[in-house]
Amino acid sequence: MFGLGIQELLIILLIALVVFGPGKLPQIGSGLGKAIRDFKKGLGGEEGEGASKDQEAVKKDDSKELPR
């Protein structure tokens, strides 16, 4: 699609690791996943029982804070 190979993706990951640090990357990934899920839900792509289970799992994950 964008012509990104393994080497380019590794370089991007390395830059993200340097900029954000290893402690913040899981939080950034989680936030990105939630944003994509909400975007799909907003477009009407995800409805039904599966969506409510995902929302419950997100609520449980939000209650657990990582130590700083």
N, CA, C and O atoms as a CHARMM CRD file, in Angstrom:
* protein
*
  272
    1    1 MET  N      0.82200  -1.18700   0.00000 PROA 1      0.00000
    2    1 MET  CA     0.00000   0.00000   0.00000 PROA 1      0.00000
    3    1 MET  C      0.86800   1.25300   0.00000 PROA 1      0.00000
    4    1 MET  O      0.75900   2.07600  -0.90900 PROA 1      0.00000
    5    2 PHE  N      1.72000   1.41000   0.99700 PROA 2      0.00000
    6    2 PHE  CA     2.58000   2.58200   1.06200 PROA 2      0.00000
    7    2 PHE  C      4.00600   2.26100   0.66000 PROA 2      0.00000
    8    2 PHE  O      4.85200   3.15500   0.62900 PROA 2      0.00000
    9    3 GLY  N      4.28900   1.02600   0.35600 PROA 3      0.00000
   10    3 GLY  CA     5.62900   0.63500  -0.03400 PROA 3      0.00000
   11    3 GLY  C      6.58800   0.54900   1.14400 PROA 3      0.00000
   12    3 GLY  O      7.79300   0.73300   0.96900 PROA 3      0.00000
   13    4 LEU  N      6.07400   0.27300   2.34700 PROA 4      0.00000
   14    4 LEU  CA     6.92200   0.15600   3.52300 PROA 4      0.00000
   15    4 LEU  C      7.36300  -1.29500   3.68500 PROA 4      0.00000
   16    4 LEU  O      6.53800  -2.20800   3.71700 PROA 4      0.00000
   17    5 GLY  N      8.66200  -1.49100   3.78600 PROA 5      0.00000
   18    5 GLY  CA     9.19600  -2.81700   4.01600 PROA 5      0.00000
   19    5 GLY  C      9.54700  -3.01800   5.47200 PROA 5      0.00000
   20    5 GLY  O      9.26500  -2.16900   6.31700 PROA 5      0.00000
   21    6 ILE  N     10.15700  -4.13900   5.75500 PROA 6      0.00000
   22    6 ILE  CA    10.54700  -4.47700   7.12800 PROA 6      0.00000
   23    6 ILE  C     11.55100  -3.46000   7.67300 PROA 6      0.00000
   24    6 ILE  O     11.43500  -3.03100   8.82100 PROA 6      0.00000
   25    7 GLN  N     12.52000  -3.07800   6.86900 PROA 7      0.00000
   26    7 GLN  CA    13.54200  -2.13500   7.34300 PROA 7      0.00000
   27    7 GLN  C     12.94400  -0.78200   7.69800 PROA 7      0.00000
   28    7 GLN  O     13.31400  -0.19000   8.71200 PROA 7      0.00000
   29    8 GLU  N     12.02600  -0.28800   6.87800 PROA 8      0.00000
   30    8 GLU  CA    11.40900   1.00600   7.16200 PROA 8      0.00000
   31    8 GLU  C     10.57400   0.94500   8.43800 PROA 8      0.00000
   32    8 GLU  O     10.59700   1.87500   9.24400 PROA 8      0.00000
   33    9 LEU  N      9.83400  -0.15800   8.62000 PROA 9      0.00000
   34    9 LEU  CA     9.02400  -0.29700   9.83300 PROA 9      0.00000
   35    9 LEU  C      9.89100  -0.38300  11.08700 PROA 9      0.00000
   36    9 LEU  O      9.53600   0.16900  12.12800 PROA 9      0.00000
   37   10 LEU  N     11.02100  -1.07100  10.98900 PROA 10     0.00000
   38   10 LEU  CA    11.93500  -1.15200  12.13300 PROA 10     0.00000
   39   10 LEU  C     12.52600   0.21700  12.47600 PROA 10     0.00000
   40   10 LEU  O     12.68900   0.55000  13.65000 PROA 10     0.00000
   41   11 ILE  N     12.84200   0.99600  11.46300 PROA 11     0.00000
   42   11 ILE  CA    13.37200   2.34200  11.70700 PROA 11     0.00000
   43   11 ILE  C     12.31300   3.21500  12.38500 PROA 11     0.00000
   44   11 ILE  O     12.62700   3.95300  13.31900 PROA 11     0.00000
   45   12 ILE  N     11.06500   3.13300  11.92300 PROA 12     0.00000
   46   12 ILE  CA     9.97700   3.89900  12.53100 PROA 12     0.00000
   47   12 ILE  C      9.78000   3.47800  13.98300 PROA 12     0.00000
   48   12 ILE  O      9.60700   4.32600  14.85700 PROA 12     0.00000
   49   13 LEU  N      9.80500   2.16100  14.24500 PROA 13     0.00000
   50   13 LEU  CA     9.66300   1.66300  15.61400 PROA 13     0.00000
   51   13 LEU  C     10.80600   2.13400  16.50000 PROA 13     0.00000
   52   13 LEU  O     10.58100   2.50500  17.65200 PROA 13     0.00000
   53   14 LEU  N     12.01400   2.12500  15.98600 PROA 14     0.00000
   54   14 LEU  CA    13.17400   2.58600  16.74700 PROA 14     0.00000
   55   14 LEU  C     13.05200   4.07200  17.08800 PROA 14     0.00000
   56   14 LEU  O     13.35600   4.47900  18.20900 PROA 14     0.00000
   57   15 ILE  N     12.61600   4.86700  16.14000 PROA 15     0.00000
   58   15 ILE  CA    12.43700   6.30400  16.38600 PROA 15     0.00000
   59   15 ILE  C     11.35200   6.52600  17.44400 PROA 15     0.00000
   60   15 ILE  O     11.51200   7.36300  18.33200 PROA 15     0.00000
   61   16 ALA  N     10.24800   5.77700  17.34900 PROA 16     0.00000
   62   16 ALA  CA     9.17600   5.89800  18.33900 PROA 16     0.00000
   63   16 ALA  C      9.68100   5.50000  19.71800 PROA 16     0.00000
   64   16 ALA  O      9.32200   6.12700  20.71500 PROA 16     0.00000
   65   17 LEU  N     10.50900   4.46700  19.78400 PROA 17     0.00000
   66   17 LEU  CA    11.06800   4.02100  21.05900 PROA 17     0.00000
   67   17 LEU  C     11.95500   5.09500  21.67200 PROA 17     0.00000
   68   17 LEU  O     11.91100   5.32000  22.88200 PROA 17     0.00000
   69   18 VAL  N     12.75600   5.75700  20.85600 PROA 18     0.00000
   70   18 VAL  CA    13.64200   6.81600  21.35000 PROA 18     0.00000
   71   18 VAL  C     12.83400   8.02800  21.80700 PROA 18     0.00000
   72   18 VAL  O     13.13400   8.62000  22.84400 PROA 18     0.00000
   73   19 VAL  N     11.80700   8.39900  21.03400 PROA 19     0.00000
   74   19 VAL  CA    11.03300   9.59900  21.34300 PROA 19     0.00000
   75   19 VAL  C     10.15700   9.39700  22.58100 PROA 19     0.00000
   76   19 VAL  O     10.14100  10.25100  23.46800 PROA 19     0.00000
   77   20 PHE  N      9.43300   8.28400  22.65100 PROA 20     0.00000
   78   20 PHE  CA     8.45800   8.08900  23.72300 PROA 20     0.00000
   79   20 PHE  C      8.98100   7.26500  24.88400 PROA 20     0.00000
   80   20 PHE  O      8.47300   7.39200  25.99900 PROA 20     0.00000
   81   21 GLY  N      9.95900   6.44300  24.66200 PROA 21     0.00000
   82   21 GLY  CA    10.48800   5.59200  25.72200 PROA 21     0.00000
   83   21 GLY  C      9.71200   4.29500  25.82900 PROA 21     0.00000
   84   21 GLY  O      8.56400   4.21300  25.39200 PROA 21     0.00000
   85   22 PRO  N     10.34000   3.27700  26.41500 PROA 22     0.00000
   86   22 PRO  CA     9.69700   1.96800  26.47400 PROA 22     0.00000
   87   22 PRO  C      8.47300   1.91200  27.39200 PROA 22     0.00000
   88   22 PRO  O      7.61900   1.04100  27.22500 PROA 22     0.00000
   89   23 GLY  N      8.38000   2.81500  28.34300 PROA 23     0.00000
   90   23 GLY  CA     7.24500   2.79800  29.26900 PROA 23     0.00000
   91   23 GLY  C      5.95700   3.32300  28.66100 PROA 23     0.00000
   92   23 GLY  O      4.87100   2.89200  29.04800 PROA 23     0.00000
   93   24 LYS  N      6.06300   4.24300  27.71800 PROA 24     0.00000
   94   24 LYS  CA     4.88000   4.86400  27.13400 PROA 24     0.00000
   95   24 LYS  C      4.35500   4.13800  25.90500 PROA 24     0.00000
   96   24 LYS  O      3.19700   4.33900  25.53900 PROA 24     0.00000
   97   25 LEU  N      5.16100   3.30100  25.25000 PROA 25     0.00000
   98   25 LEU  CA     4.72400   2.65200  24.02100 PROA 25     0.00000
   99   25 LEU  C      3.47700   1.78500  24.20900 PROA 25     0.00000
  100   25 LEU  O      2.59700   1.82900  23.34900 PROA 25     0.00000
  101   26 PRO  N      3.34800   0.99800  25.28500 PROA 26     0.00000
  102   26 PRO  CA     2.10300   0.23300  25.44500 PROA 26     0.00000
  103   26 PRO  C      0.87500   1.13100  25.60700 PROA 26     0.00000
  104   26 PRO  O     -0.20200   0.80400  25.10700 PROA 26     0.00000
  105   27 GLN  N      1.03100   2.24500  26.29300 PROA 27     0.00000
  106   27 GLN  CA    -0.08500   3.16900  26.46800 PROA 27     0.00000
  107   27 GLN  C     -0.46700   3.81500  25.14100 PROA 27     0.00000
  108   27 GLN  O     -1.65000   4.00900  24.86000 PROA 27     0.00000
  109   28 ILE  N      0.52100   4.14500  24.33200 PROA 28     0.00000
  110   28 ILE  CA     0.26000   4.74200  23.02600 PROA 28     0.00000
  111   28 ILE  C     -0.44500   3.73600  22.12300 PROA 28     0.00000
  112   28 ILE  O     -1.39600   4.08000  21.42100 PROA 28     0.00000
  113   29 GLY  N      0.02500   2.49300  22.14600 PROA 29     0.00000
  114   29 GLY  CA    -0.60900   1.44800  21.34500 PROA 29     0.00000
  115   29 GLY  C     -2.04800   1.20200  21.77500 PROA 29     0.00000
  116   29 GLY  O     -2.93300   1.02100  20.93900 PROA 29     0.00000
  117   30 SER  N     -2.27300   1.19700  23.07600 PROA 30     0.00000
  118   30 SER  CA    -3.62400   1.00400  23.59700 PROA 30     0.00000
  119   30 SER  C     -4.53200   2.15400  23.17400 PROA 30     0.00000
  120   30 SER  O     -5.66900   1.93200  22.75700 PROA 30     0.00000
  121   31 GLY  N     -4.03900   3.35700  23.28100 PROA 31     0.00000
  122   31 GLY  CA    -4.82100   4.53000  22.87400 PROA 31     0.00000
  123   31 GLY  C     -5.13000   4.52200  21.39300 PROA 31     0.00000
  124   31 GLY  O     -6.23200   4.88900  20.98400 PROA 31     0.00000
  125   32 LEU  N     -4.17200   4.10900  20.58900 PROA 32     0.00000
  126   32 LEU  CA    -4.37900   4.03300  19.14700 PROA 32     0.00000
  127   32 LEU  C     -5.43200   2.97700  18.81400 PROA 32     0.00000
  128   32 LEU  O     -6.28500   3.19400  17.95400 PROA 32     0.00000
  129   33 GLY  N     -5.36900   1.83800  19.49700 PROA 33     0.00000
  130   33 GLY  CA    -6.36400   0.78900  19.28700 PROA 33     0.00000
  131   33 GLY  C     -7.76600   1.24600  19.65100 PROA 33     0.00000
  132   33 GLY  O     -8.72400   0.95700  18.93400 PROA 33     0.00000
  133   34 LYS  N     -7.88700   1.96300  20.76800 PROA 34     0.00000
  134   34 LYS  CA    -9.19200   2.48000  21.19000 PROA 34     0.00000
  135   34 LYS  C     -9.71700   3.49300  20.17400 PROA 34     0.00000
  136   34 LYS  O    -10.91000   3.50800  19.87000 PROA 34     0.00000
  137   35 ALA  N     -8.83700   4.32800  19.65500 PROA 35     0.00000
  138   35 ALA  CA    -9.25500   5.33500  18.67500 PROA 35     0.00000
  139   35 ALA  C     -9.76100   4.67700  17.39900 PROA 35     0.00000
  140   35 ALA  O    -10.77600   5.09800  16.84500 PROA 35     0.00000
  141   36 ILE  N     -9.06800   3.65500  16.93000 PROA 36     0.00000
  142   36 ILE  CA    -9.49000   2.95300  15.71900 PROA 36     0.00000
  143   36 ILE  C    -10.81900   2.24700  15.95800 PROA 36     0.00000
  144   36 ILE  O    -11.70100   2.27700  15.10100 PROA 36     0.00000
  145   37 ARG  N    -10.96600   1.61300  17.12000 PROA 37     0.00000
  146   37 ARG  CA   -12.20500   0.91800  17.45800 PROA 37     0.00000
  147   37 ARG  C    -13.36700   1.90300  17.51000 PROA 37     0.00000
  148   37 ARG  O    -14.44200   1.61700  16.98100 PROA 37     0.00000
  149   38 ASP  N    -13.16500   3.06000  18.14200 PROA 38     0.00000
  150   38 ASP  CA   -14.22400   4.06000  18.22700 PROA 38     0.00000
  151   38 ASP  C    -14.56600   4.63100  16.85400 PROA 38     0.00000
  152   38 ASP  O    -15.72900   4.91800  16.57000 PROA 38     0.00000
  153   39 PHE  N    -13.56700   4.79300  16.01300 PROA 39     0.00000
  154   39 PHE  CA   -13.79900   5.29600  14.66500 PROA 39     0.00000
  155   39 PHE  C    -14.65600   4.31400  13.86400 PROA 39     0.00000
  156   39 PHE  O    -15.59900   4.71600  13.18300 PROA 39     0.00000
  157   40 LYS  N    -14.32100   3.02800  13.95200 PROA 40     0.00000
  158   40 LYS  CA   -15.11500   2.00800  13.25800 PROA 40     0.00000
  159   40 LYS  C    -16.54300   1.96900  13.79100 PROA 40     0.00000
  160   40 LYS  O    -17.50500   1.83400  13.03400 PROA 40     0.00000
  161   41 LYS  N    -16.65700   2.09200  15.11700 PROA 41     0.00000
  162   41 LYS  CA   -17.98500   2.08000  15.72500 PROA 41     0.00000
  163   41 LYS  C    -18.78100   3.30100  15.28300 PROA 41     0.00000
  164   41 LYS  O    -19.98800   3.20800  15.05900 PROA 41     0.00000
  165   42 GLY  N    -18.11900   4.43400  15.15700 PROA 42     0.00000
  166   42 GLY  CA   -18.78400   5.64800  14.71500 PROA 42     0.00000
  167   42 GLY  C    -19.27000   5.55700  13.27700 PROA 42     0.00000
  168   42 GLY  O    -20.27100   6.17600  12.91500 PROA 42     0.00000
  169   43 LEU  N    -18.56900   4.79100  12.46300 PROA 43     0.00000
  170   43 LEU  CA   -18.99000   4.60700  11.08100 PROA 43     0.00000
  171   43 LEU  C    -20.09100   3.55900  10.95700 PROA 43     0.00000
  172   43 LEU  O    -20.66600   3.37600   9.88400 PROA 43     0.00000
  173   44 GLY  N    -20.37900   2.87700  12.05700 PROA 44     0.00000
  174   44 GLY  CA   -21.42900   1.87000  12.04000 PROA 44     0.00000
  175   44 GLY  C    -20.92000   0.50600  11.61800 PROA 44     0.00000
  176   44 GLY  O    -21.71300  -0.37400  11.28300 PROA 44     0.00000
  177   45 GLY  N    -19.61700   0.31700  11.63000 PROA 45     0.00000
  178   45 GLY  CA   -19.04300  -0.94400  11.19000 PROA 45     0.00000
  179   45 GLY  C    -19.07600  -2.03000  12.24100 PROA 45     0.00000
  180   45 GLY  O    -18.98300  -3.21000  11.90400 PROA 45     0.00000
  181   46 GLU  N    -19.20500  -1.66900  13.49700 PROA 46     0.00000
  182   46 GLU  CA   -19.16400  -2.66500  14.57500 PROA 46     0.00000
  183   46 GLU  C    -20.35400  -2.45200  15.49400 PROA 46     0.00000
  184   46 GLU  O    -20.43700  -1.45000  16.20400 PROA 46     0.00000
  185   47 GLU  N    -21.27200  -3.40900  15.46900 PROA 47     0.00000
  186   47 GLU  CA   -22.44200  -3.32100  16.33300 PROA 47     0.00000
  187   47 GLU  C    -22.75900  -4.69900  16.86900 PROA 47     0.00000
  188   47 GLU  O    -22.26900  -5.70000  16.34800 PROA 47     0.00000
  189   48 GLY  N    -23.56800  -4.75500  17.89800 PROA 48     0.00000
  190   48 GLY  CA   -24.01300  -6.03600  18.41200 PROA 48     0.00000
  191   48 GLY  C    -23.35400  -6.39600  19.71100 PROA 48     0.00000
  192   48 GLY  O    -22.80300  -5.54400  20.40700 PROA 48     0.00000
  193   49 GLU  N    -23.41600  -7.68500  20.03500 PROA 49     0.00000
  194   49 GLU  CA   -22.93800  -8.17800  21.31900 PROA 49     0.00000
  195   49 GLU  C    -21.42800  -8.06900  21.44400 PROA 49     0.00000
  196   49 GLU  O    -20.92100  -7.82000  22.53700 PROA 49     0.00000
  197   50 GLY  N    -20.70100  -8.24800  20.35400 PROA 50     0.00000
  198   50 GLY  CA   -19.24200  -8.18900  20.39200 PROA 50     0.00000
  199   50 GLY  C    -18.73400  -6.82800  20.80800 PROA 50     0.00000
  200   50 GLY  O    -17.72300  -6.72700  21.50300 PROA 50     0.00000
  201   51 ALA  N    -19.41900  -5.78200  20.39200 PROA 51     0.00000
  202   51 ALA  CA   -18.99900  -4.42900  20.73400 PROA 51     0.00000
  203   51 ALA  C    -19.12600  -4.19000  22.23900 PROA 51     0.00000
  204   51 ALA  O    -18.25900  -3.55000  22.83500 PROA 51     0.00000
  205   52 SER  N    -20.18500  -4.68900  22.85300 PROA 52     0.00000
  206   52 SER  CA   -20.35000  -4.45900  24.28700 PROA 52     0.00000
  207   52 SER  C    -19.29600  -5.21900  25.08900 PROA 52     0.00000
  208   52 SER  O    -18.83700  -4.73000  26.12100 PROA 52     0.00000
  209   53 LYS  N    -18.90600  -6.41800  24.62400 PROA 53     0.00000
  210   53 LYS  CA   -17.85200  -7.15900  25.30400 PROA 53     0.00000
  211   53 LYS  C    -16.53000  -6.42000  25.20600 PROA 53     0.00000
  212   53 LYS  O    -15.76800  -6.38300  26.17200 PROA 53     0.00000
  213   54 ASP  N    -16.24500  -5.82500  24.03800 PROA 54     0.00000
  214   54 ASP  CA   -15.01500  -5.06900  23.87900 PROA 54     0.00000
  215   54 ASP  C    -15.00800  -3.85100  24.79900 PROA 54     0.00000
  216   54 ASP  O    -13.97500  -3.51200  25.37700 PROA 54     0.00000
  217   55 GLN  N    -16.14500  -3.20200  24.93500 PROA 55     0.00000
  218   55 GLN  CA   -16.21800  -2.02600  25.78500 PROA 55     0.00000
  219   55 GLN  C    -15.99900  -2.39500  27.24300 PROA 55     0.00000
  220   55 GLN  O    -15.35800  -1.64600  27.98100 PROA 55     0.00000
  221   56 GLU  N    -16.52500  -3.54600  27.67000 PROA 56     0.00000
  222   56 GLU  CA   -16.30800  -3.98800  29.04800 PROA 56     0.00000
  223   56 GLU  C    -14.84200  -4.28600  29.29100 PROA 56     0.00000
  224   56 GLU  O    -14.31400  -3.97000  30.35700 PROA 56     0.00000
  225   57 ALA  N    -14.17400  -4.89300  28.31200 PROA 57     0.00000
  226   57 ALA  CA   -12.75300  -5.19900  28.44700 PROA 57     0.00000
  227   57 ALA  C    -11.93800  -3.91200  28.52800 PROA 57     0.00000
  228   57 ALA  O    -10.96900  -3.83900  29.28400 PROA 57     0.00000
  229   58 VAL  N    -12.32100  -2.89700  27.75600 PROA 58     0.00000
  230   58 VAL  CA   -11.61200  -1.61800  27.77800 PROA 58     0.00000
  231   58 VAL  C    -11.78300  -0.95700  29.13900 PROA 58     0.00000
  232   58 VAL  O    -10.83100  -0.38200  29.66800 PROA 58     0.00000
  233   59 LYS  N    -12.98400  -1.02800  29.71400 PROA 59     0.00000
  234   59 LYS  CA   -13.22400  -0.42500  31.01900 PROA 59     0.00000
  235   59 LYS  C    -12.35700  -1.09400  32.08600 PROA 59     0.00000
  236   59 LYS  O    -11.82800  -0.42400  32.97300 PROA 59     0.00000
  237   60 LYS  N    -12.21500  -2.42300  31.99600 PROA 60     0.00000
  238   60 LYS  CA   -11.37400  -3.12700  32.95500 PROA 60     0.00000
  239   60 LYS  C     -9.92000  -2.73300  32.78900 PROA 60     0.00000
  240   60 LYS  O     -9.20400  -2.58300  33.77900 PROA 60     0.00000
  241   61 ASP  N     -9.46400  -2.56100  31.53400 PROA 61     0.00000
  242   61 ASP  CA    -8.08200  -2.16900  31.27900 PROA 61     0.00000
  243   61 ASP  C     -7.81500  -0.74800  31.76200 PROA 61     0.00000
  244   61 ASP  O     -6.72000  -0.44600  32.23600 PROA 61     0.00000
  245   62 ASP  N     -8.81500   0.12600  31.64100 PROA 62     0.00000
  246   62 ASP  CA    -8.64600   1.51400  32.06400 PROA 62     0.00000
  247   62 ASP  C     -8.48300   1.62200  33.57600 PROA 62     0.00000
  248   62 ASP  O     -7.84000   2.55100  34.06400 PROA 62     0.00000
  249   63 SER  N     -9.06000   0.68000  34.32200 PROA 63     0.00000
  250   63 SER  CA    -8.97700   0.76800  35.77200 PROA 63     0.00000
  251   63 SER  C     -7.58900   0.39500  36.28200 PROA 63     0.00000
  252   63 SER  O     -7.23200   0.73400  37.41000 PROA 63     0.00000
  253   64 LYS  N     -6.81100  -0.29500  35.46800 PROA 64     0.00000
  254   64 LYS  CA    -5.45400  -0.69000  35.86500 PROA 64     0.00000
  255   64 LYS  C     -4.47300   0.36400  35.37800 PROA 64     0.00000
  256   64 LYS  O     -4.30700   0.54100  34.17100 PROA 64     0.00000
  257   65 GLU  N     -3.84100   1.04500  36.27000 PROA 65     0.00000
  258   65 GLU  CA    -2.85600   2.05000  35.90000 PROA 65     0.00000
  259   65 GLU  C     -1.46900   1.46700  36.01000 PROA 65     0.00000
  260   65 GLU  O     -1.17200   0.69300  36.92100 PROA 65     0.00000
  261   66 LEU  N     -0.63800   1.84000  35.08700 PROA 66     0.00000
  262   66 LEU  CA     0.76100   1.41300  35.14100 PROA 66     0.00000
  263   66 LEU  C      1.53100   2.30700  36.10700 PROA 66     0.00000
  264   66 LEU  O      1.28300   3.51200  36.15000 PROA 66     0.00000
  265   67 PRO  N      2.44900   1.75400  36.87400 PROA 67     0.00000
  266   67 PRO  CA     3.24900   2.58900  37.77900 PROA 67     0.00000
  267   67 PRO  C      4.14800   3.51300  36.98400 PROA 67     0.00000
  268   67 PRO  O      4.65000   3.16200  35.91700 PROA 67     0.00000
  269   68 ARG  N      4.33300   4.68100  37.52200 PROA 68     0.00000
  270   68 ARG  CA     5.15900   5.67000  36.80300 PROA 68     0.00000
  271   68 ARG  C      6.55200   5.66900  37.31400 PROA 68     0.00000
  272   68 ARG  O      7.38700   6.43400  36.83000 PROA 68     0.00000
